Amino acid sequence: MTLHYILFDLDNTLYSPRYGLELNVGRRIAEFLVAYLGLSLEEALNQRRERIQRYGTTLEWLIAEKGYTDIEAYYKAIHPEGEADTLSPDPTLRAFLESLPLPRGILTNSPREHADRILSRLGIADLFTHIFDIRWHGLKGKPHAEAFHRTLNALGTLPETTLFIDDTPRYVTGYCILGGQGILLDEENAYPAYPHPRIQNLRELTGFLH
Ligand SMILES: [Mg+2]
């Protein structure tokens, strides 16, 4: 079936994990967990590891199982202003995105303010028709089937006609299960046994456009 749209994840997809930006987000989430749960770092991370597979995000887990309610305080703590300052405009990425023959959007499990900061630092904010953030999904984003369906309904496209690219295997798998054209971006070759399409460089996307 002819493709109509390309949906991009944001973090570690439109910029490289080498910037360490998402590692810093992860560190702030861990600090938040230690403070909120009153556990050691190791205990807090163990608890999350045991439970996170049922949820799309750490916040979703905290709300569902730990009685957490202050959404805005959480996002303020893990996405402080200036979080994207190590990124700089990426004219090569911009040219690549502009060369793609299909409209593009963002599907992220982050809040909108984070997406806006990243896209603006990279100098590509004007290249996307839509940004679907985690609040838009009522805090239940990828890999939930409803999040993908809600996104595609808004775009007026189908899983079969929408290419989705993300660096997190379980998010891409969630999309492939729906019959979607999902591609894993695995820049560091961390998932050689991944059973669905996998690329190591975003530029390889062009091989999937038909
Ligand atoms: Mg990502």
Boltz pocket constraint, residues with backbone or C-beta under 6 A from the ligand:
constraints:
  - pocket:
      binder: B
      contacts: [[A, 9], [A, 10], [A, 11], [A, 12], [A, 13], [A, 166], [A, 167], [A, 168]]
      max_distance: 6.0
